[in-house]
C-alpha cells in the first residue's frame, strides 16, 4: 500500500467550499451547511490531482495500525474535544464568523490548552501531522484534536474493533478488491498487522455508523477492516465540478458515500455526497452488492478460537458469496439460520 496516503486528520475537500446559512444534512448539531463550489483548490492542482487514484470513501470508523508495547496493534480514533464551557465559546465564535458579525473575518479562536479540553486516556497520542505549539497539539477547525488510543481488550467500547483482529497473534480480518478478478469482486483475507504498520484503515460492519452497507446482523455481527485506498472506483469522473455532479446522478458506480483521491505526493482530497447536496446513506451502495471471495486461512496463524470471525471465515475458505450483504448466510451456524426463519 505504499502508493496510498494515510488518513490521520480530516481530509480536505477537493474544491473550494461555501457556507450556507441552513442546517447541515450531515451533522445534526451544525446550523450551517458546507457545500462544494466548482473551483478546484490550489493545493489539489499543485498535487497533480488529475493523475491521482480515485478510491471509494467508506462510511465506518477510522483505525491506525501501529506498534504498542513492542507489538503490532490496532489503534482506535479518539479525538480530544473541548469541554462544555469551551465548546459554548467556540460555537458562539463560529456563528459570529459565519454571519460576518466579527470585523476580523480571518480571526482564529484562542484556545487555552490547559483549561479548554476534556481529559484523554493516558495512552492517547495525537495524529501524525498535528501542529504542536509550546508542547501542546493544536485542534482543527471544528475544535477537535485528532488522535488515537490503543484498542483495549478489556474495553467494551472496543468490542467491535476486537472482533476484526486477534491481537495476541497480530492478525486482522481485511476486505479489499480482488486484484485477480476484473469483475470487481471483493476479497476477505487474514493479514499480519506487522505487514500494514503505518497504514490507516476503515472499520465497517454491523455495529458501525448504523451499518450503511447492511453487513451481518444482530445474530451474526460482522466487522471488517479496509485499508484506505484498497477499494478503487470504477470509471471515475474527471476532477471537474460539473462532471462529478453528473457522474453522481447517472453512473452505475456512483452509489458510494464519496470519493477520495490519493495523489502521488501522498496528499489526500475528498468529495462527500453532502458536498453536492446528494443524500447518504442510500438504499443499495455499490460496495454492498459486490461479490466476495473468502480467502481466510486461520491455520497460517495458529488460531484456535472457533467462535471468532477469523476462524468462522476460515471454515469457508474458497467460497464466493453473491454479495457483501449476504455474508452472514455463509458463516451463520445452521441452527441460528433455522431460528431466524421460524
C-alpha positions as CSV (number, residue, x, y, z in Angstrom):
1,X,0.0,0.0,0.0
2,X,3.0,2.3,-0.4
3,X,1.2,4.3,-3.2
4,X,-1.6,5.5,-0.8
5,X,-1.7,8.2,1.8
6,X,-3.0,7.6,5.3
7,X,-6.0,9.3,7.0
8,X,-4.5,10.9,10.1
9,X,-6.6,14.1,10.0
10,X,-9.7,15.4,8.4
11,X,-9.3,15.3,4.6
12,X,-9.7,18.5,2.7
13,X,-12.5,18.8,0.1
14,X,-11.0,18.8,-3.4
15,X,-13.0,22.0,-4.3
16,X,-13.2,25.3,-2.5
17,X,-16.3,25.3,-0.2
18,X,-19.0,27.8,0.6
19,X,-21.0,28.1,3.8
20,X,-24.8,28.3,3.5
21,X,-27.0,29.6,6.4
22,X,-29.1,26.5,6.7
23,X,-28.9,23.3,8.8
24,X,-26.3,20.7,7.8
25,X,-27.5,17.5,6.3
26,X,-24.5,15.7,7.8
27,X,-24.3,16.9,11.4
28,X,-27.5,17.5,13.4
29,X,-25.8,20.0,15.7
30,X,-24.4,22.1,12.9
31,X,-26.7,25.0,11.9
32,X,-24.8,25.7,8.7
33,X,-24.1,23.7,5.5
34,X,-20.8,23.4,3.8
35,X,-21.1,22.8,0.0
36,X,-18.6,22.4,-2.8
37,X,-18.1,25.1,-5.4
38,X,-16.7,24.3,-8.8
39,X,-13.4,25.9,-8.0
40,X,-10.6,23.4,-7.7
41,X,-8.4,24.0,-4.6
42,X,-4.9,25.3,-5.4
43,X,-3.4,22.6,-3.2
44,X,-5.2,19.9,-5.3
45,X,-3.8,21.4,-8.5
46,X,-0.3,21.6,-7.0
47,X,-0.7,17.9,-6.1
48,X,-1.4,17.0,-9.7
49,X,-4.9,15.8,-8.8
50,X,-5.6,14.8,-12.4
51,X,-3.2,11.9,-12.1
52,X,-4.5,10.8,-8.6
53,X,-6.0,7.5,-7.9
54,X,-9.8,7.7,-7.2
55,X,-10.9,5.5,-4.4
56,X,-14.2,4.9,-2.6
57,X,-14.8,6.9,0.6
58,X,-16.1,4.4,3.2
59,X,-18.5,5.0,6.0
60,X,-17.0,3.5,9.1
61,X,-14.7,4.4,11.9
62,X,-11.0,5.1,11.3
63,X,-8.3,2.9,12.8
64,X,-4.5,3.0,12.8
65,X,-2.0,0.1,12.7
66,X,1.0,0.9,14.8
67,X,3.1,-0.8,17.4
68,X,2.1,-0.7,21.1
69,X,4.4,-2.0,23.8
70,X,6.5,-3.6,21.1
71,X,3.7,-5.4,19.3
72,X,1.8,-4.6,16.1
73,X,-1.5,-3.2,17.3
74,X,-4.8,-1.7,16.3
75,X,-5.5,1.9,17.4
76,X,-8.9,3.4,17.6
77,X,-9.7,7.0,16.7
78,X,-10.1,9.2,19.7
79,X,-10.4,12.9,19.3
80,X,-9.5,15.3,22.1
81,X,-12.6,17.5,22.4
82,X,-13.4,20.8,24.1
83,X,-15.1,20.8,27.5
84,X,-18.6,22.3,27.8
85,X,-17.6,25.9,28.5
86,X,-15.0,26.0,25.8
87,X,-17.4,24.4,23.3
88,X,-20.0,27.1,24.1
89,X,-17.5,29.8,23.4
90,X,-16.3,28.2,20.3
91,X,-19.8,27.7,18.8
92,X,-20.5,31.4,19.5
93,X,-17.3,32.4,17.7
94,X,-18.2,30.1,14.7
95,X,-21.7,31.7,14.5
96,X,-20.3,35.2,14.5
97,X,-17.8,34.3,11.8
98,X,-20.4,32.7,9.6
99,X,-22.7,35.7,9.9
100,X,-20.0,38.2,9.4
101,X,-20.5,39.8,12.9
102,X,-16.8,39.6,13.7
103,X,-15.0,42.6,12.0
104,X,-11.9,40.3,11.7
105,X,-13.0,37.6,9.3
106,X,-9.5,36.0,9.5
107,X,-9.5,35.8,13.3
108,X,-8.7,32.5,14.9
109,X,-10.3,31.2,18.1
110,X,-8.0,31.4,21.1
111,X,-7.8,28.1,22.8
112,X,-6.4,27.6,26.3
113,X,-4.7,24.1,26.1
114,X,-4.7,23.7,29.9
115,X,-8.3,24.6,30.6
116,X,-10.4,24.1,27.4
117,X,-10.2,20.4,26.8
118,X,-11.5,17.1,28.3
119,X,-9.1,14.6,29.7
120,X,-7.8,11.9,27.3
121,X,-6.6,8.4,28.2
122,X,-3.0,8.0,29.3
123,X,-2.0,6.2,26.1
124,X,-3.6,8.8,23.8
125,X,-1.4,10.1,21.0
126,X,-2.1,12.9,18.6
127,X,-2.5,12.0,14.9
128,X,0.6,12.4,12.7
129,X,1.0,15.9,11.3
130,X,-0.8,17.7,14.1
131,X,0.7,21.1,14.7
132,X,2.4,21.3,18.1
133,X,2.7,24.7,19.8
134,X,4.6,25.1,23.1
135,X,4.3,21.3,23.6
136,X,0.5,21.2,23.0
137,X,-1.2,19.6,20.0
138,X,-3.4,22.1,18.3
139,X,-7.1,21.5,17.5
140,X,-8.6,21.5,14.0
141,X,-11.2,23.9,12.6
142,X,-14.0,22.2,14.4
143,X,-12.2,22.3,17.8
144,X,-11.1,18.6,17.8
145,X,-7.6,17.3,18.1
146,X,-7.5,14.1,16.1
147,X,-5.7,11.3,17.8
148,X,-5.5,7.6,18.7
149,X,-5.8,5.2,21.6
150,X,-4.6,1.5,21.5
151,X,-7.5,-0.9,21.3
152,X,-8.1,-2.3,24.8
153,X,-9.2,-6.0,25.0
154,X,-11.0,-5.1,28.3
155,X,-12.9,-2.1,26.9
156,X,-16.5,-2.6,25.8
157,X,-16.2,0.4,23.5
158,X,-13.6,-1.6,21.5
159,X,-15.5,-4.9,21.2
160,X,-16.3,-4.4,17.5
161,X,-12.7,-3.4,16.8
162,X,-11.6,-6.6,18.6
163,X,-14.0,-8.8,16.6
164,X,-11.9,-8.0,13.4
165,X,-8.5,-8.8,14.9
166,X,-6.6,-11.3,17.1
167,X,-4.1,-9.0,18.9
168,X,-2.3,-11.9,20.6
169,X,-1.4,-13.4,17.1
170,X,-1.1,-10.0,15.5
171,X,-3.6,-10.7,12.7
172,X,-6.6,-8.9,11.3
173,X,-9.6,-9.6,9.0
174,X,-9.3,-7.4,5.9
175,X,-11.5,-6.6,2.9
176,X,-10.1,-5.4,-0.3
177,X,-10.6,-5.5,-4.1
178,X,-9.7,-8.9,-5.6
179,X,-6.8,-7.9,-8.0
180,X,-7.1,-11.2,-9.8
181,X,-10.7,-10.5,-10.9
182,X,-11.7,-7.9,-13.4
183,X,-15.4,-8.2,-12.4
184,X,-14.9,-6.0,-9.3
185,X,-15.1,-8.9,-6.9
186,X,-14.0,-8.3,-3.3
187,X,-11.7,-10.4,-1.2
188,X,-11.7,-11.2,2.5
189,X,-8.4,-12.3,3.9
190,X,-6.4,-12.6,7.1
191,X,-3.2,-10.5,7.2
192,X,-0.4,-9.9,9.7
193,X,-0.8,-6.5,11.3
194,X,3.0,-6.2,11.1
195,X,2.8,-6.0,7.3
196,X,0.5,-3.0,7.5
197,X,2.2,-0.9,10.2
198,X,1.8,2.8,9.4
199,X,-1.4,2.2,7.5
200,X,-4.8,3.6,8.4
201,X,-8.0,1.7,7.7
202,X,-11.7,1.9,8.0
203,X,-13.6,-0.5,10.3
204,X,-17.0,-1.2,8.7
205,X,-19.8,-3.6,9.7
206,X,-22.9,-4.4,11.6
207,X,-22.4,-2.1,14.6
208,X,-20.6,0.8,13.0
209,X,-22.3,4.0,11.9
210,X,-25.7,2.4,11.5
211,X,-24.3,-0.1,9.1
212,X,-25.0,1.6,5.7
213,X,-23.7,-1.4,3.8
214,X,-26.0,-3.9,5.5
215,X,-23.2,-6.2,6.6
216,X,-24.1,-9.0,9.1
217,X,-27.0,-8.9,11.5
218,X,-27.7,-8.8,15.2
219,X,-27.4,-12.6,15.4
220,X,-24.3,-12.6,13.2
221,X,-22.3,-9.3,13.6
222,X,-19.6,-8.9,11.1
223,X,-16.8,-6.3,11.1
224,X,-14.1,-5.9,8.6
225,X,-11.0,-3.7,8.1
226,X,-10.5,-1.9,4.8
227,X,-7.1,-0.3,4.3
228,X,-7.6,3.2,3.0
229,X,-7.2,3.2,-0.8
230,X,-8.0,-0.5,-1.1
231,X,-11.3,0.0,-2.9
232,X,-10.9,1.7,-6.3
233,X,-13.7,3.5,-8.0
234,X,-14.7,2.1,-11.4
235,X,-14.9,4.5,-14.3
236,X,-14.2,7.6,-12.0
237,X,-15.1,11.1,-13.3
238,X,-12.7,13.8,-14.2
239,X,-11.9,16.1,-11.4
240,X,-14.4,18.8,-12.6
241,X,-17.3,20.1,-10.6
242,X,-20.0,19.7,-13.3
243,X,-18.7,16.4,-14.5
244,X,-18.7,15.0,-10.9
245,X,-22.2,16.2,-10.2
246,X,-23.4,14.5,-13.4
247,X,-21.5,11.3,-12.6
248,X,-23.2,11.0,-9.2
249,X,-26.5,11.3,-10.9
250,X,-26.0,8.9,-13.7
251,X,-23.2,6.4,-13.2
252,X,-24.0,2.9,-12.0
253,X,-20.7,3.1,-10.0
254,X,-21.7,6.2,-8.1
255,X,-23.7,4.6,-5.3
256,X,-20.9,5.4,-2.8
257,X,-20.5,7.8,0.1
258,X,-17.9,9.9,-1.7
259,X,-14.6,9.9,-3.5
260,X,-11.1,10.1,-2.0
261,X,-8.2,11.0,-4.4
262,X,-4.7,9.7,-3.5
263,X,-2.1,11.9,-5.0
264,X,1.4,10.9,-5.9
265,X,2.8,13.2,-3.1
266,X,0.6,11.2,-0.6
267,X,-1.8,14.1,-0.1
268,X,-5.5,13.2,0.0
269,X,-8.6,15.1,-1.2
270,X,-12.2,14.1,-0.9
271,X,-15.7,14.9,-2.1
272,X,-18.6,13.7,0.1
273,X,-22.1,13.3,-1.4
274,X,-23.3,16.0,1.1
275,X,-20.9,18.5,-0.6
276,X,-23.1,18.4,-3.7
277,X,-26.5,18.0,-2.0
278,X,-26.7,14.2,-2.5
279,X,-28.1,12.1,0.3
280,X,-26.3,9.4,2.3
281,X,-26.9,6.7,3.3
282,X,-28.7,5.2,0.3
283,X,-30.7,2.1,-0.3
284,X,-28.1,-0.1,-2.0
285,X,-24.5,1.1,-2.0
286,X,-22.2,-0.3,-4.7
287,X,-20.0,-2.0,-2.2
288,X,-22.9,-3.9,-0.6
289,X,-23.8,-5.6,-3.9
290,X,-20.4,-6.8,-4.9
291,X,-19.4,-10.5,-4.9
292,X,-17.0,-11.6,-2.2
293,X,-14.3,-14.3,-2.3
294,X,-13.4,-15.7,1.1
295,X,-9.7,-16.4,1.3
296,X,-9.1,-16.7,5.1
297,X,-6.7,-19.4,6.3
298,X,-6.5,-19.4,10.1
299,X,-4.0,-22.3,10.2
300,X,-1.3,-19.9,9.0
301,X,-1.6,-18.0,12.3
302,X,-2.4,-21.0,14.6
303,X,-5.8,-19.5,15.5
304,X,-7.9,-21.9,17.6
305,X,-10.8,-19.7,18.8
306,X,-13.5,-21.4,16.7
307,X,-16.1,-18.7,17.6
308,X,-14.0,-15.8,16.3
309,X,-14.8,-14.3,12.9
310,X,-11.4,-15.2,11.6
311,X,-11.9,-18.9,12.3
312,X,-15.5,-18.9,11.1
313,X,-14.5,-17.3,7.8
314,X,-11.6,-19.8,7.5
315,X,-14.1,-22.7,7.6
316,X,-15.5,-21.3,4.3
317,X,-12.2,-20.6,2.6
318,X,-12.6,-20.7,-1.2
319,X,-16.3,-19.9,-1.2
320,X,-17.7,-16.9,-3.1
321,X,-20.7,-15.0,-1.7
322,X,-23.0,-13.3,-4.1
323,X,-22.9,-10.0,-2.2
324,X,-21.3,-8.4,0.8
325,X,-24.7,-8.2,2.4
326,X,-25.2,-11.9,2.3
327,X,-22.0,-12.9,4.1
328,X,-24.0,-13.9,7.2
329,X,-25.8,-16.6,5.2
330,X,-22.5,-18.4,4.7
331,X,-20.9,-18.1,8.2
332,X,-24.1,-18.1,10.4
333,X,-24.4,-21.6,12.1
334,X,-27.3,-23.6,10.7
335,X,-29.2,-23.7,14.0
336,X,-29.3,-19.9,14.0
337,X,-30.4,-19.8,10.4
338,X,-33.3,-22.1,11.4
339,X,-34.3,-19.8,14.3
340,X,-34.2,-16.7,12.1
341,X,-36.5,-18.3,9.5
342,X,-39.0,-19.6,12.1
